[in-house]
Amino acid sequence: QVQLVESGGGLVQVGGSLRLSCAASGVIFSINSIGWYRQGPGKQRELVARITITSGGSTNYADSVKGRFTISRDNAKSTVYLQMNSLKPEDTAVYYCNSVFSPAPWGQGTQVTVSS
């Protein structure tokens, strides 16, 4: 089974930046694509970015973060990153990572709070 641990969240002002990390362990060869998800206060969890782990590393972004967030991977470290720039108050949420097509049990996530 795959285990995924998120880190890197925090409190940041509007316009600031943060980089989140997602460290994977376990049966990671079974993962084809990893996504970063977020769940804001009173909202449903949504997929904001995803990256293919196999060759190519193609990426996709939700419209709400396109041009501001960048997802990347370091296969040697079994880690996926989410660079978040130009943060807005509406980006405030708990951020999670997970396999897109074969989800593992959800982790604790990492809290991102953007203050105005």
Secondary structure, DSSP 4 states (H G I P E B T S, - for coil): -EEEEEE--EEEETT--EEEEEEEEESGGG-SEEEEEEE-TTS--EEEEEEESSTT--EEE-TTTTTTEEEEEEGGGTEEEEEE-S--GGG-EEEEEEESSSPPPP---EEEEEE-
